[in-house]
């Protein structure tokens, strides 16, 4: 959870960077906080306007595994 807190601080200092949102999601994911991670992964995908990259593909894969999307 320390990583999540650090990325949250980064997000406050440098707002608008979608990559920070991805890393917040990933930190929550690794901490086993699935619902919170799903919200952040979803926010990341929307923030990058659904563009495809290795991070959005990972986020999409996790959301699909957790049945948040079909």
Residue pairs with C-beta under 8 A, 6 or more apart in sequence:
1 27
1 31
3 23
3 27
3 30
4 24
4 27
4 28
4 31
7 20
7 23
7 24
7 27
8 24
10 17
10 20
11 17
11 20
11 21
11 24
14 20
18 44
18 47
18 48
19 55
21 40
21 43
21 44
21 47
22 40
22 41
22 44
22 55
22 59
24 40
25 37
25 38
25 39
25 40
25 41
25 43
25 44
25 59
26 37
28 36
28 37
28 40
29 37
29 41
29 62
34 66
37 62
38 62
38 63
38 66
38 68
41 59
41 60
41 62
41 63
42 59
42 63
42 68
44 55
44 56
44 59
45 56
45 59
45 60
45 63
48 56
50 56
60 69
63 69
64 70
